[in-house]
Amino acid sequence: MKRVFAAITPPQDVIEHLAAALRPVRQEFGRELRWTDPDAWHLTLAFYGEQPNDVSDLGDFLARAAALSAPLRLHLRGAGAFNSRTLWIGVGGEVRGLRELMADCLLDPEERHRQRAHLTVARAIPRSEWALREVAHALSVYAGPEFRVDELHLMESHLGEGRGGGSRYEVLESFRLG
């Protein structure tokens, strides 16, 4: 079985811009939050969970979804927290097109109401939810550089195999938009 999801990976200059913006926040709140590895940053479009090792049917499905979407212009923007545990950076730009692409990537259309484009940057450690709220508020004004999205990826998550004990992500297949 493979733990898989559909995602967009921002270009390196966008990652570096966000990493630079997070540097002072990480210095101040470094012990209260567990920061994700910038090399693993991505925008999840749809999460599929555990799937059989042969994901060719899922690849065919994503190829059709990608073909329906024109390339997008996006930028990372704002911040927030999920469930007082996860710090995320939001997305701006052609978000209507992004929402449509995300919906097309869902296996179950009923899941559409649960989708929110985001990039996870940190998780709260026990009893540090206060820091998460403060950091989310401080980063709410963040706006990163615009980037072009012209492909999406089918990715596999390898839990506990990344730097610092986090997940390591592997691109299984890529699909051109449009």
MDAnalysis code that builds the backbone (N, CA, C; Angstrom):
import MDAnalysis as mda
import numpy as np

u = mda.Universe.empty(534, n_residues=178, atom_resindex=np.repeat(np.arange(178), 3), trajectory=True)
u.add_TopologyAttr("name", ["N", "CA", "C"] * 178)
u.add_TopologyAttr("resid", np.arange(1, 179))
u.add_TopologyAttr("resname", ["MET", "LYS", "ARG", "VAL", "PHE", "ALA", "ALA", "ILE", "THR", "PRO", "PRO", "GLN", "ASP", "VAL", "ILE", "GLU", "HIS", "LEU", "ALA", "ALA", "ALA", "LEU", "ARG", "PRO", "VAL", "ARG", "GLN", "GLU", "PHE", "GLY", "ARG", "GLU", "LEU", "ARG", "TRP", "THR", "ASP", "PRO", "ASP", "ALA", "TRP", "HIS", "LEU", "THR", "LEU", "ALA", "PHE", "TYR", "GLY", "GLU", "GLN", "PRO", "ASN", "ASP", "VAL", "SER", "ASP", "LEU", "GLY", "ASP", "PHE", "LEU", "ALA", "ARG", "ALA", "ALA", "ALA", "LEU", "SER", "ALA", "PRO", "LEU", "ARG", "LEU", "HIS", "LEU", "ARG", "GLY", "ALA", "GLY", "ALA", "PHE", "ASN", "SER", "ARG", "THR", "LEU", "TRP", "ILE", "GLY", "VAL", "GLY", "GLY", "GLU", "VAL", "ARG", "GLY", "LEU", "ARG", "GLU", "LEU", "MET", "ALA", "ASP", "CYS", "LEU", "LEU", "ASP", "PRO", "GLU", "GLU", "ARG", "HIS", "ARG", "GLN", "ARG", "ALA", "HIS", "LEU", "THR", "VAL", "ALA", "ARG", "ALA", "ILE", "PRO", "ARG", "SER", "GLU", "TRP", "ALA", "LEU", "ARG", "GLU", "VAL", "ALA", "HIS", "ALA", "LEU", "SER", "VAL", "TYR", "ALA", "GLY", "PRO", "GLU", "PHE", "ARG", "VAL", "ASP", "GLU", "LEU", "HIS", "LEU", "MET", "GLU", "SER", "HIS", "LEU", "GLY", "GLU", "GLY", "ARG", "GLY", "GLY", "GLY", "SER", "ARG", "TYR", "GLU", "VAL", "LEU", "GLU", "SER", "PHE", "ARG", "LEU", "GLY"])
u.atoms.positions = np.array([
    [0.840, -1.186, 0.000],
    [0.000, 0.000, 0.000],
    [0.886, 1.251, 0.000],
    [0.352, 2.297, -0.629],
    [1.033, 3.587, -0.689],
    [0.103, 4.651, -0.136],
    [0.674, 5.603, 0.589],
    [-0.074, 6.755, 1.108],
    [0.155, 7.882, 0.098],
    [-0.882, 8.270, -0.664],
    [-0.686, 9.167, -1.801],
    [-1.627, 10.375, -1.764],
    [-1.228, 11.399, -2.519],
    [-2.013, 12.628, -2.622],
    [-1.619, 13.361, -3.902],
    [-2.476, 14.280, -4.333],
    [-2.193, 15.154, -5.467],
    [-1.714, 16.491, -4.913],
    [-0.696, 17.070, -5.552],
    [-0.116, 18.306, -5.015],
    [0.508, 19.157, -6.103],
    [0.716, 20.414, -5.734],
    [1.490, 21.380, -6.507],
    [2.721, 21.705, -5.666],
    [3.873, 21.770, -6.301],
    [5.079, 22.187, -5.586],
    [5.500, 23.566, -6.077],
    [5.542, 24.543, -5.182],
    [5.986, 25.883, -5.582],
    [7.443, 25.863, -6.026],
    [7.830, 26.783, -6.914],
    [9.229, 26.847, -7.354],
    [10.163, 27.277, -6.222],
    [11.436, 27.028, -6.409],
    [12.437, 27.264, -5.371],
    [12.483, 28.717, -4.898],
    [12.335, 29.700, -5.796],
    [12.393, 31.094, -5.361],
    [11.230, 31.439, -4.438],
    [10.076, 30.818, -4.642],
    [8.909, 31.035, -3.779],
    [9.165, 30.410, -2.405],
    [9.748, 29.222, -2.394],
    [10.106, 28.545, -1.141],
    [11.115, 29.387, -0.360],
    [12.118, 29.896, -1.053],
    [13.147, 30.707, -0.394],
    [12.567, 31.999, 0.174],
    [11.636, 32.622, -0.537],
    [10.999, 33.847, -0.052],
    [10.250, 33.573, 1.246],
    [9.472, 32.494, 1.269],
    [8.728, 32.146, 2.478],
    [9.677, 31.773, 3.609],
    [10.715, 31.003, 3.312],
    [11.685, 30.616, 4.346],
    [12.331, 31.855, 4.967],
    [12.660, 32.847, 4.149],
    [13.246, 34.088, 4.664],
    [12.247, 34.835, 5.544],
    [10.982, 34.868, 5.132],
    [9.955, 35.544, 5.928],
    [9.726, 34.838, 7.264],
    [9.917, 33.533, 7.289],
    [9.706, 32.757, 8.520],
    [10.900, 32.799, 9.479],
    [12.069, 33.194, 8.996],
    [13.277, 33.148, 9.825],
    [13.114, 33.859, 11.169],
    [12.654, 35.114, 11.214],
    [12.533, 35.770, 12.524],
    [11.467, 35.119, 13.411],
    [10.419, 34.613, 12.799],
    [9.365, 33.945, 13.564],
    [9.904, 32.642, 14.156],
    [10.675, 31.925, 13.366],
    [11.262, 30.666, 13.853],
    [12.239, 30.922, 14.994],
    [12.964, 32.051, 14.915],
    [13.895, 32.371, 16.002],
    [13.133, 32.647, 17.291],
    [12.008, 33.331, 17.184],
    [11.237, 33.673, 18.386],
    [10.424, 32.506, 18.929],
    [9.871, 31.681, 18.043],
    [8.965, 30.614, 18.477],
    [9.503, 29.216, 18.145],
    [10.813, 29.109, 17.976],
    [11.419, 27.855, 17.552],
    [11.148, 26.666, 18.443],
    [11.043, 26.884, 19.736],
    [10.829, 25.768, 20.663],
    [9.363, 25.398, 20.832],
    [8.469, 26.296, 20.517],
    [7.041, 26.047, 20.719],
    [6.376, 25.347, 19.543],
    [7.017, 25.396, 18.376],
    [6.429, 24.803, 17.178],
    [7.424, 23.843, 16.535],
    [6.892, 22.804, 15.909],
    [7.715, 21.850, 15.150],
    [7.582, 22.245, 13.689],
    [8.663, 22.753, 13.115],
    [8.644, 23.330, 11.771],
    [8.827, 22.249, 10.721],
    [8.102, 22.380, 9.626],
    [8.232, 21.430, 8.527],
    [9.445, 21.802, 7.677],
    [9.963, 20.828, 6.968],
    [11.137, 20.990, 6.128],
    [10.758, 21.740, 4.843],
    [11.384, 22.879, 4.560],
    [11.055, 23.611, 3.324],
    [11.205, 22.775, 2.054],
    [12.106, 21.804, 2.066],
    [12.261, 20.939, 0.894],
    [11.023, 20.071, 0.650],
    [10.164, 19.957, 1.646],
    [8.962, 19.132, 1.522],
    [7.689, 19.973, 1.336],
    [7.812, 21.293, 1.263],
    [6.628, 22.140, 1.157],
    [5.899, 21.905, -0.156],
    [4.587, 21.830, -0.060],
    [3.727, 21.595, -1.224],
    [2.313, 22.073, -0.892],
    [1.509, 22.234, -1.928],
    [0.087, 22.546, -1.776],
    [-0.686, 21.266, -2.081],
    [-1.340, 20.709, -1.083],
    [-2.122, 19.493, -1.298],
    [-3.424, 19.849, -2.001],
    [-3.705, 19.171, -3.099],
    [-4.955, 19.368, -3.832],
    [-6.006, 18.353, -3.399],
    [-5.579, 17.125, -3.175],
    [-6.486, 16.056, -2.733],
    [-5.656, 14.978, -2.060],
    [-6.165, 14.462, -0.951],
    [-5.486, 13.392, -0.221],
    [-6.256, 12.104, -0.441],
    [-5.543, 11.043, -0.828],
    [-6.185, 9.769, -1.149],
    [-5.929, 8.692, -0.109],
    [-5.036, 8.935, 0.832],
    [-4.749, 7.955, 1.869],
    [-4.054, 6.723, 1.319],
    [-4.270, 5.606, 1.988],
    [-3.647, 4.349, 1.596],
    [-4.306, 3.813, 0.331],
    [-3.489, 3.562, -0.680],
    [-3.953, 3.040, -1.962],
    [-3.103, 1.831, -2.341],
    [-3.632, 0.939, -3.182],
    [-2.819, -0.193, -3.651],
    [-1.545, 0.313, -4.325],
    [-0.501, -0.515, -4.316],
    [0.788, -0.123, -4.898],
    [0.678, 0.293, -6.358],
    [-0.217, -0.307, -7.102],
    [-0.425, 0.080, -8.497],
    [-1.398, 1.261, -8.531],
    [-0.858, 2.461, -8.725],
    [-1.683, 3.670, -8.721],
    [-1.938, 4.168, -10.141],
    [-1.842, 3.277, -11.126],
    [-2.012, 3.705, -12.514],
    [-3.415, 4.247, -12.779],
    [-4.456, 3.669, -12.154],
    [-5.811, 4.200, -12.333],
    [-5.918, 5.616, -11.766],
    [-5.293, 5.841, -10.638],
    [-5.283, 7.181, -10.040],
    [-4.497, 8.144, -10.929],
    [-3.415, 7.679, -11.513],
    [-2.655, 8.494, -12.453],
    [-3.481, 8.878, -13.666],
    [-4.242, 7.934, -14.209],
    [-5.126, 8.232, -15.346],
    [-6.167, 9.273, -14.955],
    [-6.709, 9.131, -13.743],
    [-7.706, 10.074, -13.230],
    [-7.115, 11.483, -13.130],
    [-5.907, 11.595, -12.582],
    [-5.264, 12.910, -12.436],
    [-4.853, 13.489, -13.776],
    [-4.471, 12.649, -14.728],
    [-4.136, 13.144, -16.068],
    [-5.361, 13.824, -16.689],
    [-6.537, 13.230, -16.512],
    [-7.773, 13.845, -17.033],
    [-8.086, 15.147, -16.297],
    [-7.903, 15.163, -14.979],
    [-8.162, 16.382, -14.198],
    [-7.216, 17.496, -14.636],
    [-5.948, 17.183, -14.832],
    [-4.967, 18.191, -15.248],
    [-5.300, 18.732, -16.632],
    [-5.746, 17.868, -17.521],
    [-6.070, 18.292, -18.885],
    [-7.221, 19.289, -18.915],
    [-8.087, 19.249, -17.902],
    [-9.241, 20.155, -17.836],
    [-8.878, 21.544, -17.320],
    [-7.698, 21.704, -16.743],
    [-7.313, 22.965, -16.105],
    [-6.272, 23.708, -16.919],
    [-6.485, 24.995, -17.094],
    [-5.460, 25.849, -17.696],
    [-4.373, 26.111, -16.652],
    [-3.155, 26.429, -17.063],
    [-2.124, 26.828, -16.095],
    [-2.643, 27.990, -15.238],
    [-2.118, 28.090, -14.027],
    [-2.588, 29.069, -13.054],
    [-1.457, 29.991, -12.616],
    [-1.823, 31.215, -12.219],
    [-0.887, 32.156, -11.593],
    [-1.322, 32.263, -10.134],
    [-0.432, 31.865, -9.233],
    [-0.733, 31.860, -7.803],
    [0.369, 32.578, -7.035],
    [0.108, 32.857, -5.776],
    [1.132, 33.305, -4.840],
    [0.714, 32.851, -3.443],
    [1.687, 32.661, -2.583],
    [1.394, 32.312, -1.199],
    [0.982, 33.593, -0.488],
    [-0.054, 33.470, 0.352],
    [-0.600, 34.686, 0.963],
    [-1.320, 34.350, 2.263],
    [-1.040, 35.131, 3.296],
    [-1.748, 34.989, 4.562],
    [-1.350, 33.740, 5.316],
    [-1.994, 33.546, 6.469],
    [-1.701, 32.388, 7.316],
    [-2.896, 32.094, 8.195],
    [-2.890, 30.928, 8.761],
    [-3.947, 30.532, 9.678],
    [-3.560, 29.264, 10.398],
    [-4.496, 28.744, 11.198],
    [-4.247, 27.524, 11.967],
    [-5.455, 26.608, 11.865],
    [-5.173, 25.331, 11.699],
    [-6.209, 24.313, 11.728],
    [-6.206, 23.648, 13.099],
    [-7.368, 23.565, 13.724],
    [-7.537, 22.792, 14.962],
    [-6.520, 23.115, 16.050],
    [-6.035, 24.337, 16.095],
    [-5.023, 24.746, 17.082],
    [-3.806, 23.837, 17.076],
    [-3.534, 23.200, 15.924],
    [-2.390, 22.291, 15.836],
    [-1.495, 22.551, 14.639],
    [-2.051, 23.052, 13.538],
    [-1.298, 23.148, 12.286],
    [-1.264, 24.585, 11.790],
    [-0.064, 25.112, 11.557],
    [0.120, 26.456, 11.004],
    [0.264, 26.332, 9.497],
    [-0.535, 27.081, 8.769],
    [-0.501, 27.017, 7.311],
    [-0.372, 28.406, 6.706],
    [0.148, 28.415, 5.480],
    [0.212, 29.617, 4.644],
    [-0.818, 29.422, 3.542],
    [-1.604, 30.448, 3.269],
    [-2.673, 30.360, 2.280],
    [-2.192, 30.662, 0.869],
    [-3.157, 30.706, -0.032],
    [-2.874, 30.886, -1.455],
    [-3.746, 32.000, -2.011],
    [-3.146, 32.858, -2.846],
    [-3.864, 33.905, -3.550],
    [-3.617, 33.770, -5.041],
    [-4.208, 34.662, -5.803],
    [-4.063, 34.624, -7.259],
    [-5.300, 34.033, -7.893],
    [-5.114, 33.172, -8.863],
    [-6.238, 32.571, -9.588],
    [-6.838, 31.416, -8.775],
    [-7.420, 31.795, -7.631],
    [-7.924, 30.778, -6.707],
    [-9.189, 30.089, -7.222],
    [-9.950, 30.754, -8.057],
    [-11.138, 30.089, -8.623],
    [-10.710, 28.883, -9.471],
    [-9.718, 29.090, -10.319],
    [-9.184, 27.999, -11.126],
    [-8.563, 26.911, -10.262],
    [-7.897, 27.328, -9.175],
    [-7.305, 26.363, -8.251],
    [-8.393, 25.530, -7.574],
    [-9.461, 26.178, -7.143],
    [-10.574, 25.438, -6.518],
    [-11.181, 24.438, -7.488],
    [-11.317, 24.843, -8.749],
    [-11.859, 23.928, -9.761],
    [-10.923, 22.736, -9.966],
    [-9.616, 23.000, -10.031],
    [-8.649, 21.922, -10.174],
    [-8.710, 20.991, -8.968],
    [-8.781, 21.558, -7.780],
    [-8.871, 20.742, -6.575],
    [-10.124, 19.861, -6.607],
    [-11.239, 20.426, -7.017],
    [-12.481, 19.647, -7.094],
    [-12.347, 18.522, -8.113],
    [-11.696, 18.802, -9.242],
    [-11.505, 17.773, -10.271],
    [-10.573, 16.660, -9.806],
    [-9.746, 16.921, -8.806],
    [-8.822, 15.910, -8.287],
    [-9.450, 15.022, -7.216],
    [-10.628, 15.364, -6.763],
    [-11.284, 14.574, -5.712],
    [-11.908, 13.308, -6.274],
    [-11.710, 12.204, -5.596],
    [-12.381, 10.965, -5.959],
    [-13.830, 10.991, -5.498],
    [-14.074, 11.650, -4.362],
    [-15.419, 11.759, -3.788],
    [-15.830, 13.228, -3.773],
    [-16.755, 13.641, -4.655],
    [-17.171, 15.048, -4.701],
    [-17.720, 15.574, -3.377],
    [-18.158, 14.700, -2.490],
    [-18.665, 15.122, -1.180],
    [-17.573, 15.736, -0.308],
    [-16.321, 15.475, -0.632],
    [-15.201, 16.003, 0.134],
    [-14.913, 17.468, -0.188],
    [-15.549, 18.005, -1.206],
    [-15.244, 19.364, -1.683],
    [-15.330, 20.410, -0.584],
    [-16.266, 20.285, 0.313],
    [-16.442, 21.285, 1.373],
    [-15.278, 21.302, 2.364],
    [-14.454, 20.272, 2.377],
    [-13.345, 20.185, 3.320],
    [-12.043, 20.719, 2.741],
    [-12.032, 21.146, 1.505],
    [-10.795, 21.568, 0.856],
    [-10.450, 23.021, 1.156],
    [-9.185, 23.249, 1.408],
    [-8.648, 24.603, 1.528],
    [-7.198, 24.543, 1.072],
    [-6.898, 25.284, 0.032],
    [-5.520, 25.290, -0.470],
    [-4.615, 25.910, 0.594],
    [-3.553, 25.194, 0.929],
    [-2.638, 25.682, 1.963],
    [-1.307, 24.952, 1.868],
    [-0.313, 25.537, 2.504],
    [1.007, 24.961, 2.632],
    [1.305, 24.888, 4.129],
    [1.498, 23.694, 4.664],
    [1.755, 23.521, 6.098],
    [3.205, 23.877, 6.405],
    [3.404, 24.784, 7.392],
    [4.763, 25.185, 7.749],
    [5.171, 24.767, 9.160],
    [4.207, 24.472, 10.033],
    [4.569, 24.071, 11.399],
    [3.385, 23.384, 12.080],
    [3.722, 22.677, 13.153],
    [2.705, 22.055, 14.001],
    [3.023, 22.409, 15.450],
    [1.989, 22.590, 16.229],
    [2.173, 22.929, 17.637],
    [2.599, 21.697, 18.420],
    [3.501, 21.896, 19.363],
    [3.814, 20.833, 20.302],
    [2.824, 20.994, 21.466],
    [2.642, 19.977, 22.307],
    [1.667, 20.095, 23.398],
    [1.862, 21.358, 24.233],
    [0.764, 21.992, 24.540],
    [0.691, 23.219, 25.354],
    [1.328, 24.432, 24.685],
    [1.419, 24.428, 23.356],
    [1.977, 25.591, 22.661],
    [0.982, 26.181, 21.666],
    [-0.291, 25.881, 21.835],
    [-1.310, 26.394, 20.922],
    [-1.318, 27.922, 20.895],
    [-0.969, 28.549, 22.020],
    [-0.908, 30.008, 22.084],
    [0.095, 30.553, 21.066],
    [1.233, 29.869, 20.919],
    [2.263, 30.319, 19.968],
    [1.749, 30.200, 18.543],
    [1.026, 29.139, 18.277],
    [0.460, 28.937, 16.944],
    [-0.456, 30.097, 16.567],
    [-1.312, 30.509, 17.485],
    [-2.222, 31.638, 17.217],
    [-1.445, 32.933, 16.990],
    [-0.422, 33.179, 17.795],
    [0.378, 34.401, 17.641],
    [1.099, 34.431, 16.294],
    [1.693, 33.304, 15.917],
    [2.430, 33.237, 14.653],
    [1.468, 33.383, 13.477],
    [0.317, 32.718, 13.534],
    [-0.679, 32.836, 12.457],
    [-1.110, 34.297, 12.300],
    [-1.314, 34.979, 13.417],
    [-1.699, 36.393, 13.354],
    [-0.573, 37.230, 12.736],
    [0.659, 36.989, 13.150],
    [1.801, 37.759, 12.625],
    [1.988, 37.523, 11.128],
    [1.737, 36.302, 10.674],
    [1.947, 35.973, 9.262],
    [0.719, 36.243, 8.392],
    [-0.343, 36.729, 8.976],
    [-1.573, 36.963, 8.203],
    [-1.377, 37.994, 7.090],
    [-0.345, 38.824, 7.191],
    [-0.083, 39.841, 6.171],
    [0.942, 39.377, 5.133],
    [1.435, 38.160, 5.260],
    [2.447, 37.660, 4.339],
    [1.901, 37.595, 2.914],
    [2.726, 38.021, 1.947],
    [2.402, 37.887, 0.525],
    [3.690, 37.534, -0.211],
    [3.692, 36.381, -0.842],
    [4.873, 35.916, -1.565],
    [4.816, 36.273, -3.032],
    [5.879, 35.975, -3.755],
    [5.927, 36.280, -5.187],
    [4.985, 35.380, -5.994],
    [4.522, 35.906, -7.102],
    [3.644, 35.139, -7.982],
    [4.439, 34.042, -8.686],
    [3.772, 32.920, -8.927],
    [4.398, 31.835, -9.689],
    [3.373, 31.180, -10.591],
    [3.870, 30.559, -11.631],
    [3.020, 29.875, -12.615],
    [2.955, 28.392, -12.260],
    [1.747, 27.871, -12.262],
    [1.528, 26.445, -12.034],
    [1.118, 25.837, -13.368],
    [1.948, 24.932, -13.879],
    [1.588, 24.285, -15.142],
    [1.611, 22.759, -15.043],
    [1.784, 22.244, -13.805],
    [1.678, 20.803, -13.617],
    [1.279, 20.481, -12.186],
    [0.703, 19.303, -12.029],
    [0.410, 18.782, -10.702],
    [1.082, 17.423, -10.586],
    [1.235, 16.969, -9.349],
    [1.968, 15.732, -9.097],
    [1.127, 14.747, -8.305],
    [1.304, 13.487, -8.604],
    [0.838, 12.415, -7.735],
    [2.029, 12.088, -6.852],
    [1.858, 12.249, -5.531],
    [2.974, 12.108, -4.610],
    [2.686, 11.014, -3.591],
    [3.775, 10.411, -3.128],
    [3.683, 9.420, -2.062],
    [4.321, 9.993, -0.803],
    [3.674, 9.751, 0.323],
    [4.173, 10.193, 1.612],
    [4.814, 9.009, 2.332],
    [6.077, 9.199, 2.734],
    [6.803, 8.186, 3.503],
    [6.929, 8.735, 4.928],
    [6.019, 8.323, 5.792],
    [5.967, 8.844, 7.156],
    [7.236, 8.519, 7.934],
    [7.768, 9.548, 8.637],
    [8.929, 9.367, 9.496],
    [10.256, 9.224, 8.783],
    [10.288, 9.365, 7.463],
    [11.541, 9.180, 6.716],
    [12.198, 10.492, 6.306],
    [11.589, 11.624, 6.635],
    [12.161, 12.914, 6.255],
    [13.105, 13.458, 7.306],
    [13.696, 14.607, 7.007],
    [14.587, 15.270, 7.966],
    [13.808, 15.583, 9.236],
    [14.420, 15.367, 10.363],
    [13.792, 15.680, 11.638],
    [12.653, 14.744, 11.998],
    [12.545, 13.621, 11.321],
    [11.495, 12.655, 11.641],
    [10.160, 12.932, 10.988],
    [10.096, 13.951, 10.153],
    [8.848, 14.245, 9.435],
    [8.678, 13.311, 8.244],
    [7.759, 13.638, 7.388],
    [7.517, 12.822, 6.202],
    [8.476, 13.191, 5.079],
    [8.775, 12.214, 4.267],
    [9.512, 12.429, 3.025],
    [8.513, 12.213, 1.901],
    [8.544, 13.098, 0.904],
    [7.578, 13.021, -0.195],
    [8.297, 12.678, -1.489],
    [7.681, 11.805, -2.253],
    [8.246, 11.358, -3.516],
    [7.230, 11.601, -4.629],
    [7.673, 12.240, -5.703],
    [6.814, 12.433, -6.855],
    [6.760, 11.121, -7.627],
    [5.560, 10.564, -7.760],
    [5.371, 9.315, -8.509],
    [5.134, 9.590, -9.981],
    [4.396, 10.665, -10.254],
    [4.071, 11.014, -11.632],
    [3.664, 12.481, -11.682],
    [3.951, 13.134, -12.804],
    [3.568, 14.540, -13.006],
    [2.659, 14.657, -14.216],
    [1.754, 15.649, -14.161],
    [0.743, 15.844, -15.204],
    [0.692, 17.314, -15.592],
    [0.806, 17.599, -16.885],
    [0.752, 18.976, -17.396],
    [-0.681, 19.482, -17.358],
    [-0.847, 20.739, -16.981],
    [-2.167, 21.374, -17.019],
    [-2.454, 21.847, -18.430],
    [-3.717, 21.770, -18.818],
    [-4.152, 22.317, -20.090],
    [-4.048, 21.372, -21.250],
])
